[in-house]
Amino acid sequence: MSCRSPSGSTPHAPEATPAPSASSTRPPRRTPSPGRRTDPTSAKERDMTNITIIGLGIMGLPMAKNLVKAGYTVTGVNRSQGPVDQLVEAGGQGAASVAEGVKDADVIITMVPDSPDVAGVVQGPEGVFANAKKGALWIDNSSIRPDVAKELAEEAVAAGLGAVDAPVSGGEQGAIDGVLSIMTGGSPEDFAKAEPVLQAIGKTIVHVGPAGAGQTVKAANQLIVAVNIQALSEAIVFLEAYGVDTDAALKVLGGGLAGSKVLDQKGQKMLDRDFAPGFRLALHNKDLGIVTAAARGAGVAVPLGSAVAQLVTSLVARGDGGLDHSGLFKLTAELSGRE
């Protein structure tokens, strides 16, 4: 299968974005939450598991470091060398190519920006499917189109691999802290193999259905997050227009029904006009394109999601795609003449 994104972009190598370094100290064991295993992988089992992660960007690098801290042997593959060097400093290894990196791997993780990027690293003579050993497990932590996830999973199985689509939510800080929410699609057997690995990078890990289901749930997640960010942006512009103490206002709003992780994590960023990327608007724009296209395919109306998608697209089109998705506040303020 040759994959192209809705915009017609062509596959390219994973983009590297350095992330803050993590301590090499093993973290304390977390209390299992719903959807997680209660029989954690033994140290011996971890030592026997070689994991290769392709894509050491804002999310991928801290995820790789957490896998090292959990006791796995971790090899990183990335287009630029800097993040690979950071992984090596944290106790991991590096490989010069996908083919080299996956040949001895028991588990291969892809964490790249879009559907064409995933296809670009798994397909072809130098890709994962042609070079991974039989019986290896492929985990795609990227956020891509559900139909592409399903088709690529079928190709992986035909190549003798296990496959799960396991997109993550929680942003850069969630990746650093190892508390990501992970929605996983695939067979029950492959999910059972993937779950101990996912426990090293996430807190809420749930099997949501067959191949492609994880990406469908992630699309719904991105719809909810985008609408919440836009609502919070409008609320802050409204509060500032009336000269309210916004710090106090967000504190009390966060304690009531209006409270949310979006308010907790993005409210202060909006007040400070700090839009350093934790999750870039360009990537959320891609995700909202997935949402609107999938909704149209299912005959489902998403009026709020479609409106916010247009606002995000306008920000990306004018050159703000590198900002955090809380940068939606900028356009919201401008529409009211406040900035």
N, C-alpha and C positions, 0 to 999 in steps of 0.2 A: 504494500500500500504506500503510495506517495501522499504525504499530508501537506496541506497548505492551510494557513489560517484564513479566517473570514476576510481579512484585509488583503490576502494574496501575498503575504510576505513569504520569503523563502527560508528554509532552515538555516540556522547559524549556531555556532558553538555557544555553550553557556557563558553568560556574562558574569564577570567576577566583581563582587562588591565586598571589600573587606568588612568584617564585623568585629566588634569588640572581642578581645581575647577572653577566654574563660580559664578559671583555675584548674590546675591538674589534680586537685584533691577530689577523691571520690565523694559524691554527694550522699547524704543520708538517704536511706530507703524511704520512699514516699508511701503513704497509706493508699492501698488500691482504691480506685474510684469506679463507679459504674462503667461497665464495658471493658475493664482491664482484667488481666490474669491475676490469680491469687497464688500461683505457683511460679515464682520468678525463676528465670534461667540461672543455672548454677554457674559458678566461676569457670569450671571445667568446660561447660558447653560454650561459654563466651570465648574462651581461649581457642576453641576449635572453630570459631566462626570468623571467616575473613569477609569483611564488608568493604565494598568499593562504592563511593559516593561520587556521582558525576554532577558537578555544578556547585561551586563553593562561593556562593554569593552571600547576600545579606542574611538569608535564612540557612543556606546549605553549610556554611562554615561553622556556625555555632552548633548546628545539628551534628556535624561530623565530630566536633570536639566532645560533645556529650556522649557520643558512641565510644570514643576513646576512653573517657572517664568511666564508662560502664564496663570496661574490660575487653572490648572487642578489638581485633586487629583491623585498622581502618586505613584504606588507601584512597586518596583524593585525586580526582581528575578535573582539570579546569583549563579554560582557554589561556588565562594569564597565570604567571608563576607565583605572584605574591601570596594569594590565599593558600596555595599548596605549601609554600614555605611556612606559613603560620600554622597549618595543620601538622607539619613535621615537627615544629617547635613544641606543639602540644602533645606529641607522642605518636602521631600518625605517620603515614608514608605517602609518597607521591608517585604518580605514574605519568609518563609522557603522552599517552594516548588512551583512548577508550579501549581499544583492543588489548593493549598491554595491561591496563588496569583491571579488566574483568576476567582474564583467563583463569585465574586461580580463585576467584571470588565465590563464596557460598551465597552471598546476598549482594545484589546490585541495587543501589538507590539512585534514582534520577531526581534532581531538584533544579529544573531549568524553567525559563519564563513562560513558554507557550507551546501549543500543539506542534508546530513545525520543529521547534527545538528538541522536543522529546523524540519525534520521529527521526530527526537528524542524528541522534546519538544511539538509537537502538537499531535502526535499519541499515542495510548496506553491508559491504564486505568488511568494513572497519568498525561496525556497530556492535552493540551488545548481543543481539540475537545470533550473529554469526561467530562470535568469539567466546561467549560464556560457556562453561561446561554444562553438560546435561544435568538436570536436577537442581540447578541454581534457582534462586528465587529473585524475581525482579519486583521491586517496590517503587512505584512512581509517586513521589511526594509533590510533584508539580501540580499546578491547577490548569487543566486543559479541557477541551470539549469532551463531553461524555461519549459521543459517538466515536471519537478518535481513541479514547481510552479503551472502549470495548473492542475495536478493531485491532489495536496494538496488542491487547491481552490475548486475543485469538492467535496472532502471529507468534507471540511468545510461547504459548502452549504448543503450537505446531513445531517450534524449534526445540522443544523438550524442557522448557523452563516453567516454573510457577510464576504467577503474576497477580499482583493486587494494585489497584489504584487507591492511593492513600493521601489525598491532598490534606494540607494542614491549615489551621487557623490559629492565630495568636500573635502574629507579627514578629518582628525582630526580637523583642524582649521575651516573648514566649519561647522562641527558639533558644535564646541564651539561657533561660531558666529551665529549659527542658519540660515545659508545662503546656505544650501545644495540644490543641484539640484535633484529633485525627479521625476522619470519616473514611471508612475502608470498604472498597468493593472488591469482590472476587469470590472464589469458592471457599467454603468453610475450612477446607484442608489447608489452602494457601494462607488464609487469614490466621489460622493457628500457628503456622510457621513464622509469619511476619510479626505477630503480636509481641513476642519477647524483645525483638529489635525495636519496635515502635515504642515500647515502654521506656527506652533510654532517651527518647526525645519528646515524649508526650505524656500528658496526664489523663486525658479523656480519650480513650481509644475504643471505637465502636464499629462493629461490622454492620453495614447498612444494606447489604444486598449483593447481587452478582456484579460482574465486571461492568464498570461504568457508573455504578450507583454512588460510589464515593464522590465522583466528579459532579454528579447531579446534586448531591447534598451540599457540596462546596459552592456550587452556583447559587443555591438558595442562601447559603451563609453570606456570600458576597452581596446579594440583593439586600438582605437585612442590614448588613454593616453600612452599605452606602446610604440607604435611606436614613439610618440613625445618625450618620455623620452630617448629612444635610439638615436634618431636624435640629441637631445640636448647634450647627452653624447659625441657623435662623434664630434660635433661642438666644444665643449670645449676642448677635447683632441687635436683637430686640431689647435685651437687658441693657446693653451699653447705650442705646439710644435714650434710655430713661435715666441714665446716670446711676444705676444700681451698683452696689458693691458686688461685682461679679464673682469674686472668690467666695464670698459668703453665700451668694445665690447658688453657685454650683455645689457647694457643700450640702445645702439643705435639699436641693433637687436630687442629689445623689443618694440621699437617705430615704427617698420616697419612691413611688411607682415609676417616676421618670428616670430613676437610677439605672445605669447600665455600664458595661465594661467600656463601651464607646465613650461615655461621659467621663469615666475614671481615667482612661488612657489618652483621650484626645482633647478634653476640655481645657486643661492647662496649656497645652500646645497652642490652642486657638487664642487664649488670652495673651500668651507670650508672643504670638505671631512667629512661633518656632515650627517651621515645616520641614525640618531635616528628615529625610526619608527613613521610615521604618517599614512602610509598604508604599511603593511609589504609585502616584496617580496613573502613570502609564500602564501599570499592571492591573490596577483596578478597572481601568478603561477596557482592557482586554477581557477581564472577567465579566464585566457588565455586557459586553458584546456577546459573550457566551450565554448569559442569562436571557437577554432579549431574543436571540436567535432560537434558543431552545424553547422558550415560552411560545414564540410564534409557531414553531414546529408542532407544539402540543396543543395549539389553539387556546392558550391561556393568556389572559390580559394581565399585564403588570404595569399599570399606569404610573405609579410612583417610581418604580424602578426605571421605567423608560425615561421619565423626566429627569431623574438624577443622572442617568446615563448620558443624556445630552449635555448636562452641565459639566460632567467629567470630561467628555469629549472636547468641549470648548476650551477647557483649561489645558488639555494636552495639545490641542491644535495651536494654541498661542505660545507654547513653549514651556508650560509649567508641569510637564509630565514627570520630571524628576523630583517634584515635591512629594512629601507625604500625603496620603489621601485626606488627611485633615485640612489640606490646602483648599478643599472645597469652600472653606470659610472665606478665602480671599474673594472669590467670585460672588459669593452671597453678600459680603459686605459692600462690594462695588456696585451691585445691583441696587442697593439702598443708598448709594452715595456716601457711604461711611468710611471708605478708604480712598 
